[in-house]
Amino acid sequence: MTVAMDTSASDYPVPPEPSLTEQEILARAERIAATLVERQQETERRGYYGLDTHNELLNAGFYRLLVPRRYGGYEFGIDTHMRVVSALARGCPSTAWMYTFGASHAHLIGTLFGEETQNELFAGGDFICPGVVAPVGFAEQAEDGGWIVDGVFRYASGSPYATHFVGQTFIAGAEGEPPTQLMFVVPRDKWERLDDWGAQLGLKGSGSHSVKIEKAHIPAHYALVGTHMGLTSVVGGTPGLELHGNRLYGGSVLAPLNFQVGALAVGMATGALDAYGELMRERKTAYPPFGSRAEDPDYQLRYGEAAGRIEAARAAMRDMLRQWHETAENGSATREVELRMSIISREIVRMAWTAVSDILFPTAGTSAVRAGERLERIWRDMSTLHTHAGVNIYLATMATRELARLALDIPS
């Protein structure tokens, strides 16, 4: 049972490092990322990052970035979180994936749930809450007004060190009526992590195990009836904005969920460019005059073109994040605006992916893409990113069609 904390306005808990800045957080992310490169194979074998890496992220304050100050968090912006994700992905895509899909849902909870719920869920300060968007099964109402939830929720990235889990299920409708969505949060002691991750092509170390919930009782205030984490409107205000007085918890929830794949892709592609640059310095061309690749005009051209494409993706990411803050500040995050921002993330993925798949990977040489080589692993990880339903189903088809209908005023 999660114990609530006293969060009266005059007695907020102090974060571990009250003077910590966003610049220092980013510097820490870059330092940690540099140590992750040589540990990628170990992380893949385990299926998730090691306890020492978890403790390093914990001590660095990374699990508090989006936690409200009211609960001892740092309440840094969406942009800071995404830049941290990109930095970590440059060192190890699996680690960055597992980290962000565990830590980022503090923003979701801080935006959509009320004071009583947040007081209890954020009582520990550090918050790791993997989430699964796809609804599973049906919830039954308990006698006390709460809910009984049962099911196996697949691909709960971030589950190995999680403190909570957030998922979606259905409530059966009356005869002839469609079911209603239910979003719920459940503490760690009410679910089991299954040992079913690691056999995929890439992102083998992302801790994307399934979560099994067996008839767990969910208090009524831990659930939001008629709510889906990707469909909830923030126009007109949110419980989090009223509670915290910070637009961080009054802006779009949908867009930040989608921003993560763009931030990850930029970081992965930057790591691939790093690896390609090392190969250019270390190896010679395969054809006369057999000089250094770094001095070869063709390799220079490839490197420069890939670098430009990656920087274009990074620039799009910066503006995407700027738009999020702007629309949060002026309260204009309509559904159409949320979709437009989300689809930018899809285009960021496209640019980063083509830099790797069209330029760097094909010209690095066969020995550079042997199993276990850094470039080979990044290519696998980025390929697997494309199998994520949010990337190649939702953003690639559903979101774009919905955007067109809204822009053209066409009924659903």
N, C-alpha and C positions, 0 to 999 in steps of 0.2 A: 504494500500500500504506500503510495506517495504521500508524504507529509507536507502540508501546506506551510508556507513561511509567512512571517509578519512583514507585510510590505506597505505599511502605512507611510504616507508621504514623507514623514520626518525620520523614517528608520529604514531606508533602503539598504540592502547589503552592498558592501563595497566590492568591486571586482578585484581579482588577485593583484592586478597592476593598474591602479587608478590612473596613472599618467601615460599609459600605453597609447601610442599613436598609430594611425593607419599606415604611415610610412614605415614604422618599425615592424608592423605585422607583415608588410610586403617584403621587407628585407629578410625577415625570418623565413618566409616561404621560399625565397630564392636560395637561402643557405641550406634549408632542409632538402629542397629539390636536388641540389648537387650531390647529396649523400645517397639519394635513392637510385641513381642510375645503375650502380654496381649491384644493387639488391633486387633488381627486377626478376631475375630467375628464381631467387628464393621466395619472393612474394607470390609468383605464379604457382610454385610447387605447393605452398601453404594454402593458397586460395584467398588470402587477404594479407594486409600488411601486418608486420610483427608487433608484439606488445610494446617493444621499445619505441617503435615509430609512433604507435598510438600515444604512449606517454609523452613523447616529444611534442606531438600536436596538442595534447592536453595541456602541458606546461606552457606551451607557447600561446595559449589562449584561443586556439582556432575553433574550439567547440562552443565558444561564447560570442563569436563575431556578430551573429544576428540575434542573440538573446537580448531582450530588453534590459536596460540599465536597472529597472525596477527590481530585477532578480539577480543582480550581480553580473550582468552581461556587458558587452562593450557597445552594443547598438550601433556598430559600424554599418556603412551603406552596402546596398546590393553590389555596387561597383567594386568595393574593396573585396567582398567575398569572391566575386568572379575573377578578379585579378589574382587572388591567392590560388584559386582553382587552376588557372592557366599556368601559373608558375610551378605548381606541383606536377601538373601534367607534363611539363617539359622534362622533368626528371623521371617520373614513373606514371604513365597513364592510369594503370590499375589503382594506384594509391590515390590519385586525384579523384577518380570516379567514385571510389568507396567513400572517400572523405566527403565530397560535396553532396552525394545523395543521402548521407547520414546527417550532416550538419545543417544543410540548407532549409530543412523543414521547420526550423525554429522561426523562420519568417512566416511561414504558413500558419503556424499555431499562434504566433504573436499578433497576426492580423485578424484571424477569423473567430477565435474563441474568446469567451468572456473572462472577467476578472477571476471568478472562483476557479475556473479550470486552469488558467495560466498560473495562478498562485500555487497550484498543486503540481502541474507538469514541469514548471521551471524551478521547482524547489531546490534541485541539486546544482543549479547554476550552469554546469556543462550539460549540453543537450545533444544527443545523437538519436535521431528518429528516422530510420528508413521509411520510405513510403511506397505504396503500390497503387497506381492510378486505376488499373482495371478492376472493376467490381467482381467480387467472388461471393457466391452463395447468397443466402438470405438471413437477415437478423430477425430474431423473435423478441417481442417485448416482454420484459420481466415484470413481476408483480409490483416492484417498486418504481416502475416507470423507466428503468434502464433498459439495456438490451443484452441479449445473449447472442454472441457472435461465434461462428464456427467456420473453419475453412483453411485451405492452404493457399497462401499468397506468394506467388512466384516472383523472383528477381527483386528481392528486398535488399538492394545494394546498401552496404553500411551496417548490416546486421551483426557482425561478429562482436562489436563493442557497443552495441546500441543500449540506450536507456529506455527507449519507447519504440512504438511502431504506429504509423498512421496508415489506414487503409480505407477502402470503399467496399460497400456491400449494398444489398437491396432490402427493402421492406416490401413484402407482398402486398399488392393492391387488392381492393375489394373485387368481387367477381365481375369480370369484364373490364376491370380497370388496370392500367399499366402499373408496374412496381415503382416505388419511390427510392431514390438514392439515399444512402446514409454514409456519411464520413465519420470515422471514429478514431480515437487514439487509445492505445492500450499500453500499460507499463510492461517492462521487460519480464517481470515475474509471471506474466500471464500468457506467454507464448514460447514456442520452441523453435530454435534454428535448426533446419535440416541440413544434413551433410550432402548436398546435391549440387555443389558448384565446383567448376574447375575443368570441365571437359570441353568447354567451348573453344572456338578458334582463337579468340583473343580476349583481352580483359580478364584473363584467368585469375588474377589476383585482386579482383574488385569486390570480393565479399558479397556477391549477389546471390546469396542463398535464399531458399524459400523459408517463409515464416508459417508455422503451423499453430493455429489457434483452435483449441478444443472447448467449445461451449463456455467461453469466458464471459463473465458478467462485466458489462461496460456501464458505468454510471451514466445517468441521463445527460449530465453536463459535459461528459467526454465525447458526446456524439452530436452531430448536426444533421437533423432530418431535412431531406430535400436539398442537400448540398453535395456538390462534387468539387474537388480541389481545383479543377480546371475550368469550372463554369460559373463560379460565384462572382457576382458583380460587386465592385467596390465603389460604384457611383453612389453618392449620397452618404458615404462614410462607412466605417467598419468598427467593430468592437475594439480592435486594437488601436485605432486612431483615437477613439474616445478615451481609452484607458491610458495610453502613453503620451498622447499629444505630439506624436512624431509622425510625419508623413511617410516614414519608412514602413509603417504599419497601416497605411491608408491607400497605398498604391496597388497596382495590379498584382495578383497572385499568380495568374496563369503565365505571364511573360517571364518572371524569374525562373519558374520551373523549366521553361524552354531555353532560357539563356544559358543554362549549364552545358548543354551539348555544344554550343558555339564556343564557350570558354575552354572546354576540354579539347575541342578540335584545334584551336589556335595553339594551345600548349603542346599538343602532340606533334603538330606540324613543325613547330619551332624546335622540338627535340630531334625530329628527323633532319632538319636543316643543320643542326649541330653535328649530327653523326656524319652527314654528307661532307661537311666542311673538314672534319677530321680525316675522312678518306681522301679528300683532295690533297691535304698536306702530307699524308703518309704514303700514297700510292702513285704509281706512274701510269701513263696512258698505255692502252693495249696495242696501239699502232704507232708506226714511226711518226715523229722522231723520238718516241719513248721518253718523253720528259715528264716532269711533275704535273699531275693533274691540276694543281693549283695555278700553274703557269700556262695551262692550255686554254685557248680562247673559247673552245666549245664548252668545257666544264665551267669556265667563268660565266658563260652565257646562261647555262642551266641553273647554276647557283643563284645568279642575279635574278633570273625570272621567277624562280621559286620563292626567293626572299621577298620580291615585290608582291607576289600573290598573297603570301602569308601576312605581310604588313598591311595589305588592303583588307584582309579579313580582320586583323587586329583593329584597324581604324573603324571598320563597321561595328565591331564590338564596342569600342569606346562610344560611338554615337548612339548605339542601341541603348547603352546604359544611361547616357545623357538624356535620351528621350524618356526613359523610365522615370528618372528623377523629376524631369520637367512636368510630366503628366501627373505624377504623384503630388507635386507641390500645388498645381492648380486644379486638382480634382477632376481631370478630364480623361481619366482612363476608362473610356467606354469600351464595349466589346470590340468594336472595329479597331480602336487604337491598340488594344491588347493583342489582337491578331496581327496587326501590321508590325508591331515590335517583335512578336514571336517569330514571324516569318523571316525577319532579318537574321535570326540565329540559324535558320536553315540555310540561308545563303552563305553565312560565315562557314558553316560546315562544308558546303560545296567548294568554296575557294581553298580552304585548308586541305581538303581531301585531294583536289586535283593537283595541288602543288606537290603532294607526296606521290600520288598514284601515276600521274602523267609525266612528271619530271624527275623527281629524286629516285624513286624506287627502280624504275626501268634502267637507269643509267649508272647505278651504283656499282654494278658488277655482281656476278653470281655468288662469289665468296662473301659478299656483304649482306646477302639475304639468306644465308644458311640459318637453320634453326638455332635460336638463341642469340643471334646477332641483334644489336640494338635497332637497326633499321627494319629488320624482318619483324621484330616484335611490335614496333610502332605500326607497321603496315597491317599486321593482324588486328591490333587494337582498334585502329581506325576502321577497318573492315567490319569489325563487330559492332562498333558504334552505329554503323549504318543499318544494323538489324534491330536497333532499338525502335520500338513502336512509335515513340514520340517523334523520331526523325523521319522515317520513311513511310509512315502511315499517317499520323496526325498532321505533322507540319507539311508533308509533301502533298497531301490530298485534301483531307478534311478541313484543315484550317484555311487553305487557300480558296477552296470553294465557298466556305462560309464568309470569308472576307469579300469575295466578289458579290455574293448575295446582299451583304450589308451595304457595300459601296454603291451598288446599283438599285438598292431598295427592292429586291426581289424576295417575295415571301419564301420561307423555308418550306 
